[in-house]
Amino acid sequence: MKYYVTVGTRSVEVELEDVVARLEAIPGTPLVRLHLGDEAWTVAAEQLEGEDGSGSGRWALLLEGERVEVGVTDARTRGVAQGASGAPAPTGETTVAAPMPGLVVRVLVAEGVHVEAGTGLVVLEAMKMENALRAPRTGTVRRVHVAQGQAVEKGAPLVTLEAGGSL
């Protein structure tokens, strides 16, 4: 899965395929043990509030005596945020595709329905976790490509949206 990591003013795109990441709290302290593959670090971590009061994926980390603010966003969340950012709406069609192989648990929209950016479209179960896939922008559902209970491969089309208002 692709992530966007911001450290200070520097942003990098990170793609993780077969890396096992684990965060382990150290009871009674603000410390966590971060495991990435075969390596591990002890870090003081504090989750920062976003402008909207949410956890927001931003953290203050203290590592080797230096405080660093870090933001982490996955590709789907970034797409939704960009769709709701007030940037000019793209024209034409956008197809939301499966980010990984999985099972369609629920289809939350029907063809012809107007949706806002961030509206849930499909719930996909992968690796025993449910993932709500959301509209990357405002538009009208032109086509629902899947049905509840259907298995899909990574990249399979789920829902096609057309920019703009309702039918």
N, C-alpha and C positions, 0 to 999 in steps of 0.2 A: 504494500500500500504506500502511496505517496504522502509525505508530510512536508509542511512548510515551517521551518524553524527560524525564529528571529532571536538573535543574541545581541543586545544593545541596538545598534543601527544596522547590523549586518543580517541579511536574510539568505538562507540556503534552502534548496529543495533536496529532500532526502527520500530515497525510495528503499523500503525495507521489504525483502522477500523472505529469506529463510533465517532471519535474525530473531532469536528468542530474547525478549526484553521482560524484565521482572522488577518491580519496585517493592521493597520490603521495609515496613516501618520498624524503627527501633523503639520499643515501648518506653514511655516516660521521657522521651527526648524529641526535639524537632528534627531529628536525623532520620534519613532513609538510606537504605543500601540499594544502589542502582546496579542491576546486573544486565549486561549486554553481551550475549554470547558467553564466552569464557572469561570476560573481564568484569570487575566490580569496583564501584567507588562508593564511599560514604559521603553523603552530601546533606547539609542543612537545607531544608526546603520549606517554603511558605507559599501557599496558593494566594495569588493576588486577585482582588475583585476587578471585574471589568467595569466599563462605564455604565453598564446597565445593572450592576450589582451582582452579576453572575460570576461563577468561577472562571470563566472565559478562556481556560487553557494557558493562562499566564502564571509564571512562577518566579519567585526570588530565590536564588540558589547561593549558598555560601560554600565555596569549594577552595580549599587551600588558602583560606583567609581573604578571598576576594568575593564580593557580592555581585552577582550578575542576574539581570532580569531576562527571562527566557519566555518566549511565546511559541506554542506548538498548535498547529491547525492541520487537520487532515484534508485531503483533496475535496471530499464532499462538502464539509463544513465551509471551506473557503469558497467553493462555488456558490453555495447558498448565500453567504455573506456578500459576495460580489454582486449577486443578482438583486440583493436588497439594498445595495449601497447608494442608489440614486444615479448610478451611471446610466448613460443612454441605453434603452432597451434594445437588445439585438433584434433583427428582423428574421423572418423565416422560421424554419422548424429546428427544434432541438430534441434529440432522442436521449432519454436517460437510460443508461445501460447498466447491467449488473457489474459491480466492482469486483466480484468474486463469484465462484460457483456456489450455488445454494438452492434452497427450496422457497418458492413463493408462499408465504404464510397467509398474507392478506393483500388484496388489491383495494386501495382506499378511494379510487376515483373511477369515473365512467367517462366514456367518450362524450365530447360536447360540453363538459363541465369547465367553467372558468376557475383557475387556481392562481393564488398569489405566490410569490417567491417564498420558499420555505414550507409550503403545504406538503404534507405527507402524500406520497403517491402509491408506494408499494412497500410492504414489509417483507424482507428477505431473511431467511434463517441460514446462517453459515457458521460452521464450527460451534454449534449449540448456542449461538447468540443471535438475537433478532436485531436487524438493522433496518431502521426506517429510512427509506430513500425519499428525498424531498425534491420539490420543483426548484430548479436552479434560477428560475425567473418567473415573472407573471405571464400567463398565457392561457390558451384553451387546449384541453386534452383532445388531440386529433385522433390518436389511436392507442389502445391498450393492447400490447403484444402478448401478454401472459394471463394466466388464470390461476386462481388459488390451487395449491397442491402441485403446481408444475415445477419440475427441476430445470434450472437454467445454468448455463456455463458462463464464465467470466466474459464480459463484453456483449452478452445477449441483450437485444433491445427489450426494454420493459414498457416504457411509455413515451410517446412522441407528443411534444407540445408545440403549438404554433403561437408565435408572439402576438400580443395584442389582446383585444377584448373578447367577449363571448360571441357565440354564433349569432 
